[in-house]
């Protein structure tokens, strides 16, 4: 009988300690929970953090010539710790080039000892020559056929034209729809098997002769051409419609 009574007392004591430990654990968790709620960022603080990250991208990322950058900060969890920083928020990032569509910005408040990493989505647009109406293969591009449109760089990774005179007067090598970006491979300013003027330049002296293009080319491209008089095949730079310049 003594054994059973002792066993009962031990069991009862163990259960009591277990309940006390569980109660203590609950109190600790509640304290931590309410502590997090107390120090959680307010909507205004989150907005200020996002604006700081956005401004950092717009002020530090290399701006494309004639283009524009739209920076959209990512969502921030409302449970993060933040305060009304007594001084302007500090921002930094390892990326300052516009070759990436995403940038991670570090936003911090040294006085209150907190920091957050904020992802920022970048949309970079560039002005490129586009068709104003449907155009047929073989047609010569006129100034009325093209316009300048802002095109998302991340969606268009091929080579387009940034100036009208690079396209006007060129021959289309494919059909184009209204709004299509005209690419370098879509036109030829100098076209294969067509007659061209070869300008041979040496210093201030220029001699012109006729030739036949052996390859297609846009402005600035290097093409092969045959001198019709000497039958010699040379290489030159496309400098205009049906015009090739060779520097000696």
C-alpha positions as CSV (number, residue, x, y, z in Angstrom):
1,X,0.0,0.0,0.0
2,X,2.9,2.4,0.8
3,X,4.3,1.8,-2.7
4,X,1.0,2.7,-4.4
5,X,0.7,5.9,-2.4
6,X,4.2,6.9,-3.2
7,X,3.7,6.2,-6.8
8,X,0.5,8.3,-6.9
9,X,2.3,11.2,-5.2
10,X,5.2,11.1,-7.7
11,X,2.8,11.0,-10.7
12,X,0.7,13.9,-9.3
13,X,3.9,15.9,-8.7
14,X,5.1,15.2,-12.3
15,X,1.8,16.3,-13.8
16,X,1.9,19.5,-11.7
17,X,5.3,20.4,-13.0
18,X,4.2,19.6,-16.5
19,X,1.3,22.0,-16.2
20,X,3.5,24.7,-14.8
21,X,6.0,24.3,-17.6
22,X,3.3,24.4,-20.2
23,X,1.8,27.5,-18.6
24,X,5.3,29.2,-18.6
25,X,5.8,28.3,-22.2
26,X,2.4,29.8,-23.2
27,X,3.3,33.0,-21.3
28,X,6.6,33.2,-23.2
29,X,5.0,32.7,-26.5
30,X,2.3,35.3,-25.8
31,X,5.0,37.8,-24.7
32,X,6.9,37.2,-28.0
33,X,3.7,37.5,-30.0
34,X,2.6,40.8,-28.6
35,X,6.2,42.0,-28.7
36,X,6.2,41.4,-32.5
37,X,2.9,43.1,-32.9
38,X,4.1,46.1,-30.9
39,X,7.2,46.5,-33.1
40,X,5.6,45.5,-36.4
41,X,5.9,48.2,-39.1
42,X,2.9,50.4,-39.8
43,X,1.5,50.9,-43.3
44,X,3.1,54.4,-43.5
45,X,6.5,53.0,-42.5
46,X,6.3,50.2,-45.1
47,X,5.3,52.8,-47.7
48,X,8.3,54.9,-46.8
49,X,10.6,51.9,-47.1
50,X,9.2,51.1,-50.5
51,X,9.6,54.7,-51.7
52,X,13.2,54.7,-50.5
53,X,14.0,51.6,-52.4
54,X,12.2,52.9,-55.5
55,X,14.1,56.2,-55.4
56,X,17.4,54.4,-55.0
57,X,16.8,52.5,-58.3
58,X,15.7,55.6,-60.2
59,X,18.7,57.7,-58.9
60,X,21.5,55.1,-59.3
61,X,20.6,52.8,-62.2
62,X,22.2,53.8,-65.5
63,X,19.5,55.7,-67.5
64,X,19.2,54.5,-71.1
65,X,19.7,57.3,-73.7
66,X,16.3,58.6,-74.7
67,X,14.6,55.9,-72.6
68,X,12.9,55.6,-69.3
69,X,13.0,53.4,-66.2
70,X,9.9,52.4,-64.3
71,X,10.7,50.9,-60.8
72,X,8.1,49.0,-58.9
73,X,9.1,47.9,-55.3
74,X,8.0,44.5,-54.1
75,X,5.6,43.7,-51.3
76,X,6.9,43.9,-47.7
77,X,5.5,41.7,-45.0
78,X,3.6,43.9,-42.4
79,X,5.1,41.9,-39.6
80,X,8.6,43.1,-40.2
81,X,10.3,45.3,-37.6
82,X,10.6,49.0,-38.5
83,X,10.4,52.4,-36.9
84,X,10.1,56.1,-37.8
85,X,13.7,56.6,-38.4
86,X,15.0,59.9,-36.9
87,X,17.1,60.5,-40.0
88,X,16.6,59.7,-43.8
89,X,16.7,56.0,-44.6
90,X,20.0,54.8,-46.1
91,X,19.8,52.7,-49.3
92,X,22.4,50.7,-51.2
93,X,22.6,47.9,-53.8
94,X,25.3,46.0,-55.6
95,X,23.8,46.6,-59.1
96,X,24.0,50.0,-60.8
97,X,23.5,48.8,-64.4
98,X,20.3,48.4,-66.4
99,X,21.1,44.9,-67.6
100,X,18.9,43.2,-65.1
101,X,15.1,43.4,-64.6
102,X,15.3,43.0,-60.8
103,X,17.4,44.8,-58.2
104,X,17.6,44.1,-54.5
105,X,17.9,47.3,-52.4
106,X,19.1,47.4,-48.8
107,X,17.1,49.9,-46.8
108,X,18.3,50.6,-43.3
109,X,18.1,52.8,-40.2
110,X,21.4,52.7,-38.3
111,X,20.0,54.8,-35.4
112,X,17.3,52.3,-34.6
113,X,19.3,49.3,-35.7
114,X,17.1,47.7,-38.4
115,X,17.5,46.9,-42.0
116,X,15.4,45.3,-44.8
117,X,16.1,44.0,-48.3
118,X,13.5,45.2,-50.8
119,X,13.2,43.6,-54.3
120,X,12.5,46.2,-57.0
121,X,11.2,45.3,-60.4
122,X,12.6,47.4,-63.3
123,X,10.9,48.0,-66.6
124,X,13.2,49.7,-69.1
125,X,11.8,51.2,-72.2
126,X,13.8,52.4,-75.3
127,X,12.7,54.5,-78.3
128,X,12.8,52.3,-81.4
129,X,11.5,52.7,-84.9
130,X,8.2,50.9,-85.6
131,X,5.9,50.6,-88.5
132,X,2.9,52.9,-88.7
133,X,0.9,50.6,-91.0
134,X,1.2,47.1,-92.7
135,X,4.2,47.1,-95.0
136,X,5.0,44.6,-97.8
137,X,8.2,42.8,-98.5
138,X,10.3,44.6,-101.2
139,X,8.7,48.0,-100.5
140,X,10.9,51.1,-99.9
141,X,10.4,52.6,-96.4
142,X,9.3,56.2,-96.4
143,X,9.1,58.7,-93.6
144,X,5.3,58.2,-93.3
145,X,5.8,54.4,-92.8
146,X,7.6,54.7,-89.5
147,X,7.3,56.3,-86.1
148,X,9.2,56.2,-82.8
149,X,7.7,54.0,-80.0
150,X,8.8,53.2,-76.5
151,X,9.6,49.5,-76.4
152,X,10.2,47.3,-73.3
153,X,13.8,46.3,-73.3
154,X,13.2,43.1,-71.5
155,X,10.7,41.9,-74.1
156,X,12.7,43.0,-77.1
157,X,16.3,41.8,-77.0
158,X,17.2,42.0,-80.7
159,X,18.7,45.0,-82.6
160,X,16.4,47.7,-83.6
161,X,16.9,51.3,-85.0
162,X,16.9,54.4,-82.9
163,X,17.0,57.0,-85.7
164,X,14.7,57.4,-88.7
165,X,17.5,58.0,-91.2
166,X,18.7,54.5,-90.5
167,X,15.5,53.1,-92.0
168,X,14.0,55.6,-94.4
169,X,15.0,54.6,-98.0
170,X,15.8,51.0,-97.1
171,X,14.1,48.0,-98.7
172,X,12.0,45.6,-96.6
173,X,13.1,42.0,-96.6
174,X,9.8,40.8,-95.0
175,X,6.2,41.8,-94.4
176,X,5.6,44.0,-91.4
177,X,2.5,44.6,-89.3
178,X,1.5,47.9,-87.8
179,X,3.4,48.4,-84.6
180,X,6.2,46.0,-85.4
181,X,9.7,47.0,-84.4
182,X,11.9,47.2,-87.5
183,X,15.0,45.1,-86.8
184,X,18.3,45.3,-88.6
185,X,17.7,42.0,-90.3
186,X,14.3,43.2,-91.6
187,X,15.8,45.8,-94.1
188,X,18.7,46.3,-96.4
189,X,20.0,49.8,-97.1
190,X,22.4,48.0,-99.5
191,X,20.8,44.9,-101.0
192,X,22.5,41.9,-102.4
193,X,22.9,41.8,-106.3
194,X,21.8,45.4,-106.6
195,X,23.9,48.3,-107.9
196,X,25.7,50.6,-105.5
197,X,28.0,53.5,-105.5
198,X,31.4,52.8,-104.0
199,X,33.1,55.8,-102.4
200,X,36.8,55.3,-102.0
201,X,38.1,57.8,-99.4
202,X,41.8,58.6,-98.7
203,X,42.3,61.7,-96.6
204,X,40.5,64.5,-98.3
205,X,40.3,62.8,-101.6
206,X,37.2,60.8,-102.7
207,X,36.8,58.7,-105.8
208,X,33.4,57.2,-106.7
209,X,32.7,54.2,-108.9
210,X,29.9,51.7,-109.5
211,X,29.7,48.3,-108.0
212,X,27.4,45.4,-107.2
213,X,26.6,44.4,-103.6
214,X,27.3,40.8,-102.7
215,X,25.7,40.9,-99.3
216,X,22.8,42.7,-97.6
217,X,23.5,45.5,-95.1
218,X,22.0,48.2,-93.0
219,X,23.6,51.5,-92.1
220,X,27.0,50.9,-90.4
221,X,27.2,47.3,-91.5
222,X,30.3,46.0,-93.3
223,X,29.4,44.3,-96.6
224,X,31.2,42.8,-99.6
225,X,31.0,44.5,-102.9
226,X,32.4,43.9,-106.4
227,X,33.9,46.8,-108.4
228,X,32.1,46.6,-111.7
229,X,35.1,48.1,-113.6
230,X,38.0,46.1,-112.1
231,X,35.9,43.1,-111.0
232,X,37.8,43.2,-107.7
233,X,35.9,42.2,-104.5
234,X,36.3,44.5,-101.6
235,X,34.7,45.3,-98.2
236,X,33.2,48.6,-97.2
237,X,30.8,50.2,-94.8
238,X,27.2,51.0,-95.6
239,X,26.9,54.8,-95.3
240,X,23.7,55.5,-97.2
241,X,21.1,54.0,-99.5
242,X,22.9,52.0,-102.2
243,X,26.2,53.6,-101.0
244,X,29.3,52.0,-99.6
245,X,32.4,53.8,-98.3
246,X,35.9,52.2,-98.4
247,X,38.6,54.0,-96.5
248,X,42.2,53.6,-97.6
